[in-house]
Amino acid sequence: MEFLLLFLFLVVLAVASAAGLGADTRDSADWKPTADGRRWRSSTC
């Protein structure tokens, strides 16, 4: 029975994800600029 509930929960999550009901709550505050895929570092530090 527990396996069935876990499976049902995972199916509900998959369906919600496929329907686009998820949201990315990151605000990109931790993103840093890159140059050719490498992190950009300022020369002031």
MOPAC internal coordinates of N, CA, C and O (Angstrom, degrees):
PM7 1SCF
backbone

  N    0.0000 0     0.00 0     0.00 0    0    0    0
  C    1.4514 1     0.00 0     0.00 0    1    0    0
  C    1.5349 1   110.80 1     0.00 0    2    1    0
  O    1.2310 1   120.57 1   139.42 1    3    2    1
  N    1.3388 1   116.52 1   -40.58 1    3    2    1
  C    1.4647 1   119.32 1   179.58 1    5    3    2
  C    1.5225 1   110.72 1   -65.09 1    6    5    3
  O    1.2310 1   120.90 1   141.83 1    7    6    5
  N    1.3274 1   115.88 1   -38.17 1    7    6    5
  C    1.4539 1   119.67 1   177.64 1    9    7    6
  C    1.5229 1   110.79 1   -62.72 1   10    9    7
  O    1.2310 1   120.40 1   140.30 1   11   10    9
  N    1.3078 1   116.83 1   -39.70 1   11   10    9
  C    1.4591 1   121.07 1   179.45 1   13   11   10
  C    1.5277 1   110.99 1   -64.17 1   14   13   11
  O    1.2310 1   120.12 1   139.19 1   15   14   13
  N    1.3316 1   117.38 1   -40.81 1   15   14   13
  C    1.4615 1   120.44 1   178.38 1   17   15   14
  C    1.5278 1   111.22 1   -66.54 1   18   17   15
  O    1.2310 1   120.32 1   138.19 1   19   18   17
  N    1.3208 1   117.00 1   -41.81 1   19   18   17
  C    1.4610 1   120.33 1   177.42 1   21   19   18
  C    1.5271 1   110.50 1   -62.73 1   22   21   19
  O    1.2310 1   120.39 1   135.55 1   23   22   21
  N    1.3121 1   116.86 1   -44.45 1   23   22   21
  C    1.4555 1   121.29 1   178.98 1   25   23   22
  C    1.5248 1   110.91 1   -61.84 1   26   25   23
  O    1.2310 1   120.24 1   136.97 1   27   26   25
  N    1.3200 1   117.16 1   -43.03 1   27   26   25
  C    1.4642 1   121.40 1   178.88 1   29   27   26
  C    1.5239 1   110.94 1   -63.09 1   30   29   27
  O    1.2310 1   120.35 1   139.15 1   31   30   29
  N    1.3293 1   116.94 1   -40.85 1   31   30   29
  C    1.4593 1   121.81 1   178.05 1   33   31   30
  C    1.5274 1   110.39 1   -61.71 1   34   33   31
  O    1.2310 1   120.23 1   134.90 1   35   34   33
  N    1.3217 1   117.17 1   -45.10 1   35   34   33
  C    1.4583 1   120.35 1   179.43 1   37   35   34
  C    1.5235 1   112.08 1   -65.57 1   38   37   35
  O    1.2310 1   120.53 1   144.00 1   39   38   37
  N    1.3217 1   116.59 1   -36.00 1   39   38   37
  C    1.4633 1   120.05 1   176.99 1   41   39   38
  C    1.5219 1   110.55 1   -65.94 1   42   41   39
  O    1.2310 1   120.23 1   138.19 1   43   42   41
  N    1.3180 1   117.16 1   -41.81 1   43   42   41
  C    1.4693 1   120.66 1   178.09 1   45   43   42
  C    1.5255 1   110.36 1   -62.45 1   46   45   43
  O    1.2310 1   120.20 1   137.96 1   47   46   45
  N    1.3435 1   117.22 1   -42.04 1   47   46   45
  C    1.4627 1   119.94 1   177.64 1   49   47   46
  C    1.5246 1   111.37 1   -63.28 1   50   49   47
  O    1.2310 1   120.07 1   138.63 1   51   50   49
  N    1.3122 1   117.47 1   -41.37 1   51   50   49
  C    1.4622 1   120.87 1   179.59 1   53   51   50
  C    1.5231 1   111.34 1   -64.67 1   54   53   51
  O    1.2310 1   120.28 1   138.26 1   55   54   53
  N    1.3102 1   117.07 1   -41.74 1   55   54   53
  C    1.4669 1   120.70 1   179.95 1   57   55   54
  C    1.5285 1   110.15 1   -66.81 1   58   57   55
  O    1.2310 1   120.29 1   138.26 1   59   58   57
  N    1.3241 1   117.04 1   -41.74 1   59   58   57
  C    1.4680 1   120.17 1   178.84 1   61   59   58
  C    1.5272 1   110.22 1   -64.25 1   62   61   59
  O    1.2310 1   120.18 1   140.33 1   63   62   61
  N    1.3183 1   117.26 1   -39.67 1   63   62   61
  C    1.4552 1   120.58 1   178.46 1   65   63   62
  C    1.5236 1   111.01 1   -65.54 1   66   65   63
  O    1.2310 1   120.22 1   136.95 1   67   66   65
  N    1.3077 1   117.18 1   -43.05 1   67   66   65
  C    1.4613 1   121.20 1   179.30 1   69   67   66
  C    1.5245 1   111.57 1   -65.53 1   70   69   67
  O    1.2310 1   120.54 1   149.34 1   71   70   69
  N    1.3262 1   116.57 1   -30.66 1   71   70   69
  C    1.4650 1   120.62 1   179.88 1   73   71   70
  C    1.5228 1   112.30 1   -82.12 1   74   73   71
  O    1.2310 1   120.24 1   175.38 1   75   74   73
  N    1.3423 1   117.14 1    -4.62 1   75   74   73
  C    1.4605 1   120.03 1   178.24 1   77   75   74
  C    1.5118 1   113.69 1    80.54 1   78   77   75
  O    1.2310 1   120.20 1  -153.98 1   79   78   77
  N    1.3066 1   117.23 1    26.02 1   79   78   77
  C    1.4621 1   119.91 1  -177.67 1   81   79   78
  C    1.5244 1   112.74 1   -88.16 1   82   81   79
  O    1.2310 1   120.05 1   178.75 1   83   82   81
  N    1.3127 1   117.51 1    -1.25 1   83   82   81
  C    1.4626 1   120.52 1   177.70 1   85   83   82
  C    1.5150 1   110.45 1   -83.20 1   86   85   83
  O    1.2310 1   120.82 1   -19.27 1   87   86   85
  N    1.3189 1   116.04 1   160.73 1   87   86   85
  C    1.4574 1   120.54 1   179.30 1   89   87   86
  C    1.5179 1   109.22 1  -137.60 1   90   89   87
  O    1.2310 1   120.45 1   -42.83 1   91   90   89
  N    1.3135 1   116.75 1   137.17 1   91   90   89
  C    1.4541 1   121.84 1   175.35 1   93   91   90
  C    1.5177 1   107.29 1   -89.47 1   94   93   91
  O    1.2310 1   120.41 1   -67.26 1   95   94   93
  N    1.3227 1   116.83 1   112.74 1   95   94   93
  C    1.4602 1   120.46 1  -175.12 1   97   95   94
  C    1.5161 1   112.76 1   -94.12 1   98   97   95
  O    1.2310 1   120.01 1  -177.00 1   99   98   97
  N    1.3256 1   117.58 1     3.00 1   99   98   97
  C    1.4627 1   119.28 1   177.93 1  101   99   98
  C    1.5214 1   109.14 1   -69.88 1  102  101   99
  O    1.2310 1   120.46 1   -38.59 1  103  102  101
  N    1.3129 1   116.72 1   141.41 1  103  102  101
  C    1.4600 1   120.43 1  -178.18 1  105  103  102
  C    1.5290 1   112.05 1  -103.70 1  106  105  103
  O    1.2310 1   120.25 1  -169.35 1  107  106  105
  N    1.3133 1   117.14 1    10.65 1  107  106  105
  C    1.4616 1   124.87 1   177.89 1  109  107  106
  C    1.5151 1   112.54 1    64.13 1  110  109  107
  O    1.2310 1   119.50 1  -160.21 1  111  110  109
  N    1.3174 1   118.55 1    19.79 1  111  110  109
  C    1.4586 1   121.39 1   179.64 1  113  111  110
  C    1.5173 1   111.48 1   -68.79 1  114  113  111
  O    1.2310 1   120.00 1   155.14 1  115  114  113
  N    1.3230 1   117.60 1   -24.86 1  115  114  113
  C    1.4557 1   119.65 1  -178.48 1  117  115  114
  C    1.5243 1   112.81 1   -96.46 1  118  117  115
  O    1.2310 1   119.66 1  -176.58 1  119  118  117
  N    1.3074 1   118.25 1     3.42 1  119  118  117
  C    1.4565 1   120.89 1   179.18 1  121  119  118
  C    1.5202 1   108.75 1   -78.18 1  122  121  119
  O    1.2310 1   120.67 1   -42.02 1  123  122  121
  N    1.3138 1   116.33 1   137.98 1  123  122  121
  C    1.4598 1   120.74 1   178.60 1  125  123  122
  C    1.5202 1   108.71 1  -117.10 1  126  125  123
  O    1.2310 1   120.20 1   -30.28 1  127  126  125
  N    1.3169 1   117.23 1   149.72 1  127  126  125
  C    1.4593 1   119.40 1   178.88 1  129  127  126
  C    1.5243 1   111.38 1   -64.50 1  130  129  127
  O    1.2310 1   121.02 1   -30.12 1  131  130  129
  N    1.3226 1   115.66 1   149.88 1  131  130  129
  C    1.4588 1   120.64 1   178.68 1  133  131  130
  C    1.5174 1   109.68 1  -126.08 1  134  133  131
  O    1.2310 1   121.42 1   -25.10 1  135  134  133
  N    1.3176 1   114.89 1   154.90 1  135  134  133
  C    1.4585 1   121.69 1   173.91 1  137  135  134
  C    1.5196 1   106.51 1  -125.63 1  138  137  135
  O    1.2310 1   120.51 1   -68.86 1  139  138  137
  N    1.3092 1   116.62 1   111.14 1  139  138  137
  C    1.4687 1   122.49 1  -176.75 1  141  139  138
  C    1.5198 1   111.86 1    56.32 1  142  141  139
  O    1.2310 1   120.28 1  -142.58 1  143  142  141
  N    1.3228 1   117.07 1    37.42 1  143  142  141
  C    1.4555 1   121.29 1   177.48 1  145  143  142
  C    1.5127 1   115.02 1    86.04 1  146  145  143
  O    1.2310 1   119.74 1   176.52 1  147  146  145
  N    1.3032 1   118.10 1    -3.48 1  147  146  145
  C    1.4647 1   121.23 1   178.49 1  149  147  146
  C    1.5159 1   109.65 1  -104.33 1  150  149  147
  O    1.2310 1   120.91 1   -35.99 1  151  150  149
  N    1.3201 1   115.87 1   144.01 1  151  150  149
  C    1.4610 1   119.79 1  -179.38 1  153  151  150
  C    1.5173 1   110.61 1   -62.23 1  154  153  151
  O    1.2310 1   120.94 1   -45.38 1  155  154  153
  N    1.3274 1   115.81 1   134.62 1  155  154  153
  C    1.4414 1   121.76 1   178.51 1  157  155  154
  C    1.5116 1   108.77 1   -84.11 1  158  157  155
  O    1.2310 1   120.07 1   -48.40 1  159  158  157
  N    1.3079 1   117.48 1   131.60 1  159  158  157
  C    1.4618 1   121.90 1   178.18 1  161  159  158
  C    1.5094 1   109.04 1  -120.62 1  162  161  159
  O    1.2310 1   121.00 1   -44.32 1  163  162  161
  N    1.3064 1   115.70 1   135.68 1  163  162  161
  C    1.4551 1   118.97 1   177.37 1  165  163  162
  C    1.5167 1   109.41 1   -76.95 1  166  165  163
  O    1.2310 1   120.40 1   -27.34 1  167  166  165
  N    1.3121 1   116.84 1   152.66 1  167  166  165
  C    1.4612 1   120.68 1  -178.71 1  169  167  166
  C    1.5257 1   111.89 1   -89.36 1  170  169  167
  O    1.2310 1   119.74 1  -176.51 1  171  170  169
  N    1.3273 1   118.11 1     3.49 1  171  170  169
  C    1.4604 1   120.56 1  -177.23 1  173  171  170
  C    1.5138 1   112.45 1   -81.53 1  174  173  171
  O    1.2310 1   119.25 1   163.39 1  175  174  173
  N    1.3206 1   119.03 1   -16.61 1  175  174  173
  C    1.4667 1   120.76 1  -177.95 1  177  175  174
  C    1.5065 1   111.41 1   -95.93 1  178  177  175
  O    1.2310 1   120.10 1   180.00 1  179  178  177

